[in-house]
Amino acid sequence: MFKKMPGEESQRIVSTTPDTAVVFKPAVVTTPAFITLAVFVARLVAGLARTIWRHPVAVAVAVAPLALCWLYGWRAGLLLTVPPLTGLATWAVLDRTSFARLVGRRLLAWWRLVWIYRRLWQPVVIISGLGKHLQGRDYLPRLGKVTCTAWADLVTVRMLNGQTVKDWTDRADHLAHGFGAPSCRVSVLKAGRLLLTFPRHDPLADPLPALPIPDRTSVGPVEIGKQENGLPWRLKVHGTHILVAGATGAGKGSIIWSTIRGLLPAVQAGLVELWALDPKLMELSFGRDLFGPRYAATPEACADLLEQAVKVMQERAARFAGVQRSHTPTTQDPFILVIVDEVAFLTAYQADKHLRQRITAALATLTTQGRAVGIGVLAALQDPRKEVMNIRNLFPDKIALRLDESEQVDMVLGDGARDRGALADQISPAPAKGAGVGYVRLEASPDPIRVRAAYVSDDDIHAMVSAFARPRAFGIDGREAL
């Protein structure tokens, strides 16, 4: 083995032996002081220009009083500054929403950029492993614009060359704790640029009452709750299939009943039919009269109802072939929503193997061929494992409510969903805080959206039945007629 010698000793070497290697020190070039000062001044000027460009309102509010005092004296500056400040304060009191949108959030964004993100950026990214300190120089991702919404900070970041999105999603917890936020969500803006979302508070902490029944007839999207950004949560039901997964008490019934509530005017107009499978006999039985003859509770009746839906699907497909490729709801061909509560009881826990095969085959047929002819499936379950629900990938749109394990998040929403911020396993088990809260992953977008469904109480369901239930018709054999 060669023995390395310090660089300072190399000049004293007269002769070498085969086991000695000479180490040469690289030349050190000293940068002149005026160049260092010029670079420092250039960076300072560029930083000030960038701050003024990104936060003109905040800079104007901070600089204007000082400039007036310097130009006209402190008395004149005070006289000229007080009226605008009084006007801003009055504006904030009288119309807080517009003030926050036009002024308040810009000031908050500037303050959080300077005091939180820029001040802590270097230590947080270095310690979390997203930056490197090599030979006295920091290689850091570039901090971009900070925008404040009503509930979160949106921070744009330019990654270092060679970094991947997974490098950031794996360190989301480090970033959240480093900047004092409850969580951090990572999404891609474009190649090399990310958007980090740091919530400041939870806008979905309070339960939502049942939404009013719509005045107009619509097949969807149906408003069933609220998104984290404050916008209404509208669930698409026509032209897709939806899988809802959540532990006991997570709020699956809120999604089901809010969807039914939003479709009632279309049901009354004959543009929608609701077919209900209720093997637990607890959830959908409250609105039994809303479904008429298309309600099943026993496994045998559930299998028959699903197979009947397959027949309707096949009959429509035969009529639509060569005529139309998409379905438009009419009174002759209404949109059919098949609602299955606790689908795992029918597909995995059913003791009768023949019935289990019939139900699984019918569900697989509907989810692969039904949406083009106007038949959708809304299925809910507690256990999302593959051996329990082996056709879960046939549902384009998925909703994850509170789950028991972190691995189950990716089972429901797809690989990488939890890394992108879908923390369904961390939703509070307390009904007042967590019931109805979940994450939605749509077919067209890989990024999960945090939402909360409105709570439909028993009294709301009874009122729906009283207003929209149709009288039952019975045949001569005493059974309810289809």
Disulfide bonds with the S-S distance in Angstrom:
none
